[in-house]
Amino acid sequence: MIGLQHFLILAAALFCIGLYGALTKRNAIVILISIELMLNAVNILMVAFSRYVTPVALTGQVFAIFIMVVAAAEVAVGLAIIISIYRSRDTIDTNKIDLMKW
Amino acid sequence: MNFSLLMPELTLAITAVLVILLDLFIKQKSWLAAVSILGLGISSAFALGLWNGTPQSAFNNMLAVDNYAIFFKLLFAGIAILVILASTDYVSKFQRFQGEYYALILLSALGMMLMASTTELITLFISLELVNLSLYALVGFLKDGKSAEASLKYLLLSAVASAVLLFGMALVFGFTGQTQLGEIARSIQSTLAAGQVNSAPAVLVSPGLFVGIVLMIAGFGFKIAMVPFQMWVPDVYEGAPTPVTAYLSVGSKAAGFAIILRVFYSAFIQPSNLGLDWGMIFAVLSAVTMTVGNIIAIQQDNIKRMLGYSSIAQAGYLMVGLATVGLAPALTSAGQAPLLFFLVSYSLTNLAAFIAIIAITSETGSDLIDDFKGMGKRSPWLAAALTLAMISLIGMPPAAGFIAKFYIFSAAVQHDLLWLVIIAVINSVISAFYYLRVVKVMWMNEPASAEKVPASAALIVALIFCSLGVLLFGLLPGLAMNPAGLANMLGF
């Protein structure tokens, strides 16, 4: 029987994979993909809680839809910025984007 | 649905769209700044009209219209007006997209206003992202190497922080079944009361909920530049256009504190063991934040970068107020009012510093502190304003920063945070070194040339307003705004 905790473990694992990717990858687009993974882990969590904790109210599902909308907007802005940086530097490797360091 | 409660926000949204449209038709681009300021003025007039009405919640308890929210709406409108005044010169050099610049400032101000009034997690997230998305674009507005790099770093790190914040909110939602802050508070009280033993740390009674709260602290901590989530600050401050840096350092931080105070005070303050837990988290992080900020700031030679680290340190002082809110017995106003006073004084001070810097750097074309040499002879008034701002940032009389620190520290001492206040005072002494170095370079060193620094009328008006504000709050704190009166007005 699949219960709430299976979803929680799945969401936590997915979130950690995304976080690992976001912190270790060098390609800006791969980092964006990893961030999407983290957001989708949150979506799974929201929907699972909504199903098991508040079966009557749809708050969690609505929250998940809003997260998707905002994530799409964020990716749009993110890709635009990546294009603008590619035009000025000819690379999207975050190791080589290092004009400023302390 | 009562739309009159939402008029300040609606006005701003309409003005932002109007500015983009007008940009297509108008040849004289300076009108765009005038229209934006007019919109902000009308918006704050609407906000003033709602002042002191009975606190209401609109749209299914998603937004609160109370004095706390209106206080912040006026603050954000004021900040946006000053930033627009300070950027007219800067923006007039752009070939294209002047309308978009003003519209993005208006939209992020709109997001900040919504952040101050939201009482529900979904609205909170959306208003936070509205601020973020506009700021990403503003930071990368120059499109040169540095600006684009700053924007990319800001976007990637901020998106990770948003994901962490969301994970925390999902856990809080899962363990309480609610997204409305008041309902969350009620649910937490009954959960923690069921597993009672009031003295046990909340983390043992409901670990999942506690992890959610900690993740939310991490997510919000990014916005206010709290260590260990401060790594974006120096790079973004250095790379962004200077007026946007000013806006980021003041508006974004004030919005972060507004939302933290709202969420933690209305949802997680009771039972008192939970308040103690997050109060101590903020106290420890505050000590680390101000120390890291101040010590790294000493070695900086770029003034925007130095002010970036300085703003990390100031976030540390502000978090002393948050810790006090957590540790004080629930439903007292011990921490809130000094925190808000500090936010107002910090906003005026930092804006004054940045406006003077905008004027000076656009003449010299360099952000290095050494290139400020002799400014006392070239432009005594700009140098005097920057000196006043630096004195206020150190926290010395007669500037506002002194009174603000005095209020926030004395509230903390009364609630068993003497150790934190001692650390904060030592930090203030350390900070005097790098703030006063700017003053020394300006007044003691010989100027590189005898040329005056030109400044537009708009910029001078904004600078005079900020400097007078800093002086007024410093000399006559009781007259301008004192914590007791503030707490009374805001209904804490």
Interface residues (C-beta under 8 A of the other chain):
Chain A: A11 F15 G18 L19 A22 L23 A28 I31 L32 I35 M38 L39 A41 V42 L45 M46 A48 F49 V53 T54 T59 G60 V62 F63 F66 I67 V70 A73 E74 V77 G78 I81 I82 S84 I85 S88 R89 T94 I97 L99 M100 K101 W102
Chain B: L121 I122 F125 I126 E129 N132 L133 Y136 A137 G140 K143 D144 G145 K146 A148 E149 A150 S151 L152 K153 L155 L156 A159 V160 S162 A163 V164 L166 F167 A170 L171 F173 G174 G177 Q178 T179 P234 D235 E238 G239 I296 Q300 R305
